[in-house]
Amino acid sequence: MKAILAALVGGLMIGAIAASHAKLPAAAPKSDVEKKADAEKAAAAKAKDAEMNAKAQDRAVANWKKNKGIAMGPAKAAPKAAKK
């Protein structure tokens, strides 16, 4: 029983290794229309990601200012140095 199980496990391992080294066929070349559609889709995704990143950064800054007690009003002028 153990010999059969060992042979079965060994065969499965050899098959898995052989399958992982198999070469896939080359993908069919894309037409110009498909390339243009993919480029537009990628540009739209990049723009959406940039917008979402900017919103997240704005929320993080607002949260930091709220928790640190910093007023979100106009900036205060720096105090002048004392004269000697």
C-alpha positions as CSV (number, residue, x, y, z in Angstrom):
1,M,0.0,0.0,0.0
2,K,2.8,2.4,0.9
3,A,4.7,1.6,-2.3
4,I,1.6,2.4,-4.4
5,L,1.0,5.6,-2.6
6,A,4.6,6.6,-2.9
7,A,4.6,5.9,-6.7
8,L,1.3,7.9,-7.1
9,V,2.7,10.9,-5.2
10,G,6.0,10.7,-7.2
11,G,4.0,10.6,-10.5
12,L,1.9,13.6,-9.4
13,M,5.0,15.6,-8.5
14,I,6.7,14.8,-11.8
15,G,3.5,15.7,-13.7
16,A,3.3,19.0,-11.8
17,I,6.9,19.9,-12.5
18,A,6.5,19.0,-16.2
19,A,3.3,21.1,-16.4
20,S,5.0,24.1,-14.8
21,H,7.7,24.0,-17.5
22,A,5.4,23.7,-20.4
23,K,5.5,26.6,-22.9
24,L,2.3,28.4,-23.7
25,P,1.4,29.3,-27.2
26,A,2.0,32.9,-28.2
27,A,-0.9,35.3,-27.9
28,A,-2.6,36.5,-31.1
29,P,-1.4,39.9,-32.1
30,K,-3.7,42.8,-31.3
31,S,-5.3,44.9,-34.0
32,D,-4.9,48.7,-33.9
33,V,-8.5,49.1,-32.6
34,E,-7.8,46.8,-29.7
35,K,-4.6,48.5,-28.9
36,K,-6.3,51.9,-28.9
37,A,-9.1,50.6,-26.7
38,D,-6.6,49.2,-24.2
39,A,-4.7,52.5,-24.2
40,E,-7.9,54.4,-23.5
41,K,-8.9,52.0,-20.8
42,A,-5.5,52.3,-19.1
43,A,-5.6,56.1,-19.3
44,A,-9.0,56.2,-17.7
45,A,-7.9,53.9,-14.9
46,K,-4.8,56.0,-14.3
47,A,-6.9,59.2,-14.1
48,K,-9.4,57.5,-11.7
49,D,-6.5,56.3,-9.5
50,A,-4.9,59.7,-9.4
51,E,-8.3,61.3,-8.5
52,M,-8.9,58.7,-5.7
53,N,-5.3,59.2,-4.4
54,A,-5.8,63.0,-4.3
55,K,-9.1,62.6,-2.4
56,A,-7.5,60.2,0.1
57,Q,-4.6,62.6,0.7
58,D,-7.1,65.5,1.3
59,R,-9.0,63.4,3.8
60,A,-5.7,62.4,5.6
61,V,-4.6,66.0,5.8
62,A,-8.1,67.1,7.1
63,N,-8.0,64.3,9.7
64,W,-4.5,65.3,10.8
65,K,-5.4,68.9,11.1
66,K,-8.6,68.1,13.0
67,N,-6.8,65.8,15.5
68,K,-3.8,68.1,16.0
69,G,-6.1,71.2,16.6
70,I,-4.7,73.2,13.7
71,A,-7.2,75.7,12.4
72,M,-7.9,75.4,8.7
73,G,-8.4,79.1,8.3
74,P,-5.9,81.6,6.8
75,A,-2.2,81.0,7.6
76,K,-0.8,83.0,10.6
77,A,2.1,85.3,10.1
78,A,5.4,84.2,11.6
79,P,6.3,86.1,14.8
80,K,9.0,88.7,14.5
81,A,12.3,88.2,16.2
82,A,12.8,90.2,19.4
83,K,15.3,93.1,19.0
84,K,18.4,93.1,21.1
